[in-house]
Amino acid sequence: MAWTRAVTRRSRAGVGLAALVAGSLLVAACAGSGYHYVKSSDDHTYFKVPEGWKLFDEETIVHGLKKLSKRQQQATIDQSWQVGFDASSRPSLKHIGSARSSSPDGLAVVSPLSPDEQDSMSLQTLRNEYVNIDAAVQANAAVIQTYEPVTFDGGFHGIHLVATIEDSKGNSSTIDQTSVVDQDTTKLYSLIVTCTTSCYDRYKDKIDNVVSSWTVRDH
């Protein structure tokens, strides 16, 4: 399972992921809370991660994970928002989206939808946005542990799923994905966390705290 292509998916259609401009990304550690609080003021999106987890900003992700021209990189940075995180004691961008990570890692993404994507958006599209869950289930390579609707005030709606996926070598990983769209289906808001299944079970309480903190507002 690898979904690092998520950082490039919009740019192939000429639409990019987020800029880290003044006020766009704010990170604060509330004294005694044990968490970093992360938000995109422009997109009214909020979540928290444990203080010991490494955060990767937009430019670091774009320049570190994408083989794009400088013009393409800037187009990507100018149009949406994303933050990566890694709980490893030796954090690395290479861990993000890797099925082999023995510590939780993930990505928070807000990206615009093209007119074609708006027309085709559905719950099926949402659940397969980063990993083709349906194909894996049909191939008896995945089991969906959790599948539930998600709504936020203002008409935001989508799904939360947790799936365990096994590769051809018998290695098991778990993906925890929340994806919603706004009422007009103009933007996609996602939070994805993943690592090996044994890692997910070990860190489940912390992962649940991160996932449950994911909030999207209309103002």
N, C-alpha and C positions, 0 to 999 in steps of 0.2 A: 504494500500500500504506500503510495507516494502522491501527495497532493500539492507539492510545491508549485505545480503549474498554476495554482490559484493566483499567484502573484502576477502572472502574465496573461490570464484569460481575457481581460478586458482590452489590454493594449493591442492584441492581435486584431481587434475590431476598431482600432483607432481611439479606444477609450482607456484611460489609465487608472491607476490606483493613487491613493491620496498624497497630498502634499503635507509636509510638516512645516506649516507657516506659523507665524506668531499667533498664539491663541488656539491653534488647531489641536495640538497635543499638550495636555497638561498632566504631569505625573507628580503625585504628592504622597508622602508617607505620613499617615496620621499617627501621631505619637502614641505608642503603646498598642496600636491596632495589629501590627504584624503584617500589614498589607500595603502595597503600592496601589494608589487609586489612579486610574487612567481614564481620560475622557477626550473625545473630539467635540470641542465646542461648536464647530460648524455643523456637525452631523447629529448633535445631541445624543451621543452614544457614550455609555459609561460601563466600566467593569473594574475589577480589582484582581491583583495577583499577589501571592505571598512576597514579602520583602526580599527573600533570598533568591527569587527567580530573576533571571536576567531579562531585561527588556531591550528589544531591537527597534529602532525607529525606522521611519519610512525610507529615508535615503540609504541607510545601511542595508536594508532588505533589497531595495531596487538595484543598488550597485553591486551587492554581494551575490544575488541569486539569478540575475538576468543578463543574458547576452544580447544587449540592445545597444544601438547607437546612442550617443549622448542626447541627440534630439528625441529619440524614442523614450529614453529614460526620463527626460524632463517632462515629456507629454504625460508619462505615467505618473510622475510625482505631482503634476498640476491638477489632477482631476478627481482623486478620491483619497482614501485614508486607510492605513493599515499599521498594526503594531504586532511584532512577533515577541514570543517569550519562551524561555527555556529554563527548566528547573535543575539542569545538570550542574554538577560542581565544576565542570569544564564546558560552559555553554558555547554553542556554535550555531551559526546559521544553517549549517549542514544537517543539524538535528531536526529542524522544522519540517514536519511532514514525513519524517522517516519512521517506518514501521518498526525499526530496530532500536529506537531510543529506549533506554532503561530508566529515563526520567521524563516527566510530562513536558511536552512542548506544544506550541500552538500559534494561532494567528487570529487576530481580530481584523476584519475587513469591512469597509463600506465602499461599494463600487456602483457606478451608474449602470443602468440597463439601456441597451440600444433599443430602438423601436421593434426590431425583430425579436429580441429577447423578451420585451414586454408582452408581445403577442403570444409567445410560446410558454410563458412562465406558468408553472403549475406546481402542485405539491410533489409530483414525480420529478420535475426539474430541480426543485430545491434539494430533495434528498440525494440526488445524484450529482450535485453541482461540483463536488470536490473529489469524491470517490464514487465509482459506479456501483452503488450498493445493490441495486436490483440485479445486475448481471452476476455479482458475487453470490447473492442468495440463490439465484437460479442454478448456479454451478455448484451449489452446496459448499461454498467456500466462506459463507458468512452467515451469522445469526444476529438478528436484530433483537437487542435486549430491551430497548426503550424506544417507543415511537409515540409522540404526543403533540397536540397542537400548542402553539405559542401565540399569544396576543399581547400587545401593548396598547395603552391608550393612544388614540389618534388614528386607529385603523391599521396599525402594523400587525401583520399576521404571517404565520409560517409554521415551522416544525422544529422539534428537538428530537434527535435520535442518538442512540448509543448502539453501536454494532461491533461485534467481534469478527475479525476477518483472518482467515488462515491462508498463508501463501503455499506455493507448490512444494515447499520443503517442510511444511508442517509448523512453521513459525506463526504464532498468534499475536495479533495486535488489536487494539481497540480504538475506535474513533468516537468522539463525543462532539456532535455538531448541532449548533443552533443557527438556523437561517430564517430570516423574515424579510418581507418586502413592505414598502410603505403602501398606503391606501391606493395611491395612483400607479403603483408598480413602476416607479421610476428609479428606485435604488434597491440594492441588495445589501443586507446587513448580516454578517456571519461571524460566529465565534467557533473555532475548531480547536479541539484539544486531542492529542493522541500520544500513544506510546505502546510498548508491548503490553499484552493483557495482564501479565503478572505485575508490571509497573502500575497499570491503571487500577488494579485491585488494591495495591499497596497504598496508592495516593488518592484513593477515591474520595475521601472526605475533603481534601484540599481542592481536588478537581471540581467537586460538587459546589464548593464555595465560590470558585471562579465562575462556573457556568451560571449559577443562580444569581450572580451579581450583574450579569449582562443585561443592560437596560437601554432601550431606545425610546426617545420622546419626540414629539412633534414640535416642541419649542423649548 
